């Protein structure tokens, strides 16, 4: 059997974020989606994943999950055989974004989680498509089931996350960078940077996808992940001006 695949979800998401990938890959490998709900730091989340993960595994993270994946690579690179980073950002949080998180946390503590998700977060997630409404409904369901305490702790973790640019320069495993072409939360320039930081990383831009490409364009994501897992030779990133025309 192929090696295990560990998938790390984004803010206020759980394994349902990766339902198409679990269905596609679980026939020939163990697929694990550890919850990122028990710590209020990225380091604490990384530690909890390493505690439950097998000795070696392929690692893919989306958004906050990608940030945790970067921390895992910094802490335990010998345990990761492949790395995929999706819809994510290697930089520490911008102070203006952090200040906005404080306001959101205050609203959530006052009982307004649904309103914060509805008015400030969900509208920024997805590209326009026929399934957009269904995916947004799933996002709301996941978030409300996780609840306000998880929102606060995950927001604190994101606000205090370290910059990972230097550590990513040390990555040597086969690496894939996936970006939804219409991602407004983590736009293309963040992914160009990721591909430039990791030697030999492959950058793929997914048409018709925003911040949640695993649900928006699952077939394209599954194809990219399968090539990555099967060990196809990584190719260097295109220069930024060429990438803009992909």
C-alpha positions as CSV (number, residue, x, y, z in Angstrom):
1,X,0.0,0.0,0.0
2,X,1.1,3.5,-0.7
3,X,2.2,5.8,2.1
4,X,-0.2,7.6,4.3
5,X,-1.6,11.0,3.3
6,X,-2.3,13.6,6.0
7,X,-4.7,16.5,5.1
8,X,-4.9,19.6,7.2
9,X,-8.0,21.8,6.9
10,X,-8.4,25.5,7.0
11,X,-10.1,27.9,9.5
12,X,-13.4,26.5,10.8
13,X,-13.3,23.5,8.5
14,X,-13.0,19.8,9.2
15,X,-12.6,16.6,7.1
16,X,-15.5,17.5,4.9
17,X,-13.3,20.1,3.2
18,X,-11.4,17.1,1.7
19,X,-14.4,14.8,1.0
20,X,-13.5,14.5,-2.7
21,X,-9.8,13.7,-1.9
22,X,-10.7,11.2,0.8
23,X,-13.0,9.4,-1.7
24,X,-10.3,9.5,-4.4
25,X,-7.3,8.4,-2.4
26,X,-8.5,6.2,0.5
27,X,-8.7,3.0,-1.7
28,X,-4.9,2.7,-1.9
29,X,-3.6,4.6,1.1
30,X,-4.5,5.7,4.6
31,X,-5.9,9.2,4.6
32,X,-5.9,11.1,7.9
33,X,-7.5,14.5,8.6
34,X,-6.5,15.5,12.2
35,X,-8.6,18.2,13.8
36,X,-6.9,21.5,14.4
37,X,-9.1,22.4,17.3
38,X,-7.1,21.8,20.5
39,X,-4.6,24.6,20.5
40,X,-4.4,28.4,20.1
41,X,-0.9,28.5,18.4
42,X,0.3,27.1,15.1
43,X,3.1,25.3,17.0
44,X,0.5,23.6,19.3
45,X,-1.5,22.5,16.2
46,X,1.7,21.1,14.6
47,X,2.6,19.2,17.7
48,X,-0.9,17.6,17.9
49,X,-0.7,16.5,14.3
50,X,2.8,15.0,14.8
51,X,1.5,13.1,17.9
52,X,-1.2,11.3,15.9
53,X,0.4,11.0,12.5
54,X,2.3,7.9,11.3
55,X,6.2,7.9,11.4
56,X,6.3,9.1,7.8
57,X,3.6,10.6,5.6
58,X,2.7,12.8,2.7
59,X,1.4,16.2,3.9
60,X,-1.1,18.5,2.3
61,X,-2.6,21.6,4.0
62,X,-5.1,24.2,2.8
63,X,-5.1,27.8,4.1
64,X,-4.6,27.5,7.9
65,X,-3.8,23.9,7.3
66,X,-1.0,24.9,5.0
67,X,0.4,27.2,7.7
68,X,0.4,24.3,10.1
69,X,2.0,22.1,7.4
70,X,4.9,24.6,7.1
71,X,5.4,24.5,10.8
72,X,5.5,20.7,10.7
73,X,8.2,20.9,8.0
74,X,10.2,23.2,10.2
75,X,9.9,20.9,13.2
76,X,10.0,17.4,11.8
77,X,11.1,17.5,8.1
78,X,12.4,13.9,8.3
79,X,8.8,12.6,8.8
80,X,7.4,14.2,5.6
81,X,7.9,12.5,2.3
82,X,5.9,15.0,0.1
83,X,4.5,18.5,0.8
84,X,1.5,20.2,-0.8
85,X,0.5,23.7,0.1
86,X,-2.9,25.0,-1.1
87,X,-4.5,28.5,-0.8
88,X,-2.0,29.5,1.9
89,X,0.6,32.2,2.9
90,X,4.1,31.7,4.2
91,X,4.3,35.2,5.8
92,X,3.5,36.3,9.3
93,X,0.1,38.0,9.7
94,X,-0.2,41.6,8.6
95,X,-1.0,43.9,11.6
96,X,-4.1,45.2,10.0
97,X,-5.5,41.7,9.5
98,X,-4.6,40.9,13.1
99,X,-6.5,43.9,14.3
100,X,-9.5,42.9,12.3
101,X,-9.3,39.4,13.9
102,X,-9.6,41.0,17.3
103,X,-12.8,42.7,16.3
104,X,-14.2,39.5,14.9
105,X,-13.2,37.5,18.1
106,X,-15.1,40.1,20.1
107,X,-18.2,39.7,18.0
108,X,-18.0,35.9,18.2
109,X,-17.7,36.0,22.0
110,X,-20.9,38.1,22.0
111,X,-22.7,35.3,20.1
112,X,-22.4,36.5,16.6
113,X,-20.4,33.7,14.9
114,X,-23.0,33.2,12.2
115,X,-23.0,36.9,11.3
116,X,-19.2,37.1,11.1
117,X,-19.1,34.1,8.9
118,X,-22.0,35.2,6.7
119,X,-21.0,38.9,6.3
120,X,-17.2,38.9,6.4
121,X,-15.7,35.5,5.6
122,X,-17.9,33.4,3.4
123,X,-18.4,36.0,0.6
124,X,-14.6,36.0,0.1
125,X,-14.1,32.3,-0.2
126,X,-15.3,31.0,-3.6
127,X,-15.3,31.6,-7.3
128,X,-18.7,32.0,-9.0
129,X,-20.0,28.6,-10.0
130,X,-23.1,26.4,-10.0
131,X,-22.1,24.7,-6.8
132,X,-21.1,27.9,-4.9
133,X,-24.2,28.0,-2.8
134,X,-23.9,24.4,-1.7
135,X,-20.2,24.8,-0.8
136,X,-21.0,27.9,1.2
137,X,-23.7,26.1,3.1
138,X,-21.3,23.3,3.9
139,X,-18.8,25.9,5.1
140,X,-21.4,27.4,7.4
141,X,-22.4,24.0,8.7
142,X,-18.8,23.0,9.5
143,X,-18.1,26.3,11.2
144,X,-21.2,26.4,13.4
145,X,-20.6,22.8,14.5
146,X,-17.0,23.6,15.4
147,X,-18.3,26.6,17.4
148,X,-17.2,29.9,18.8
149,X,-14.4,28.6,21.0
150,X,-12.7,27.0,18.1
151,X,-13.1,30.2,16.0
152,X,-11.4,32.2,18.8
153,X,-8.5,29.8,19.3
154,X,-7.8,29.3,15.6
155,X,-7.9,33.1,15.1
156,X,-5.4,33.6,17.8
157,X,-3.1,30.9,16.2
158,X,-3.3,32.7,12.9
159,X,-2.6,36.1,14.4
160,X,0.6,34.9,16.2
161,X,1.9,32.6,13.5
162,X,5.6,32.8,12.6
163,X,7.0,33.8,9.2
164,X,8.1,30.6,7.5
165,X,10.0,32.0,4.5
166,X,13.5,31.0,5.7
167,X,12.4,27.5,6.8
168,X,10.8,26.8,3.5
169,X,14.2,27.3,1.8
170,X,15.3,24.1,3.5
171,X,12.5,21.9,2.1
172,X,13.9,19.1,-0.2
173,X,10.9,16.8,-0.6
174,X,8.7,16.8,-3.7
175,X,6.5,19.9,-3.3
176,X,3.3,21.1,-5.0
177,X,1.8,24.6,-4.7
178,X,-1.9,24.9,-5.6
179,X,-3.7,28.2,-6.1
180,X,-7.3,28.9,-7.1
181,X,-7.1,31.5,-9.8
182,X,-9.9,33.5,-8.1
183,X,-8.6,33.2,-4.6
184,X,-9.0,36.6,-2.9
185,X,-7.8,35.6,0.5
186,X,-4.5,34.1,-0.6
187,X,-3.9,35.5,-4.1
188,X,-1.5,34.3,-6.7
189,X,1.5,36.3,-5.5
190,X,1.6,34.4,-2.3
191,X,1.8,31.1,-4.2
192,X,4.5,32.4,-6.6
193,X,6.5,33.3,-3.5
194,X,6.0,29.8,-2.1
195,X,7.1,28.2,-5.3
196,X,10.2,30.4,-5.4
197,X,11.1,29.6,-1.8
198,X,11.0,25.8,-2.2
199,X,13.6,24.4,-4.6
200,X,12.0,22.4,-7.4
201,X,8.4,23.1,-6.3
202,X,5.7,22.8,-8.9
203,X,3.1,25.6,-9.1
204,X,-0.4,24.9,-10.5
205,X,-3.1,27.5,-10.9
206,X,-6.6,26.1,-10.8
207,X,-9.2,27.7,-13.1
208,X,-12.7,28.2,-11.7
209,X,-11.6,28.0,-8.1
210,X,-11.2,30.5,-5.2
211,X,-10.0,29.8,-1.7
212,X,-11.4,26.2,-1.4
213,X,-10.3,24.5,-4.6
214,X,-10.6,21.0,-3.0
215,X,-14.4,21.4,-3.1
216,X,-14.7,23.9,-6.0
217,X,-12.6,21.9,-8.6
218,X,-12.1,18.5,-7.0
219,X,-11.1,16.7,-10.2
220,X,-8.4,19.1,-11.0
221,X,-7.1,19.0,-7.5
222,X,-7.2,15.2,-7.4
223,X,-5.3,15.0,-10.7
224,X,-2.6,17.3,-9.4
225,X,-2.3,15.5,-6.1
226,X,-2.1,12.1,-7.8
227,X,0.8,13.3,-10.0
228,X,2.5,14.7,-6.9
229,X,2.0,11.5,-4.8
230,X,3.1,9.2,-7.6
231,X,6.4,10.9,-7.7
232,X,6.4,12.7,-11.0
233,X,9.5,14.9,-11.3
234,X,8.9,18.4,-9.9
235,X,9.4,21.3,-12.3
236,X,10.7,24.7,-11.4
237,X,8.2,27.5,-11.0
238,X,7.6,29.8,-13.9
239,X,8.8,33.4,-13.6
240,X,6.0,35.6,-12.2
241,X,5.3,37.5,-15.4
242,X,4.8,34.2,-17.3
243,X,2.6,32.8,-14.5
244,X,0.2,35.7,-14.9
245,X,-0.7,34.5,-18.4
246,X,-1.3,30.8,-17.5
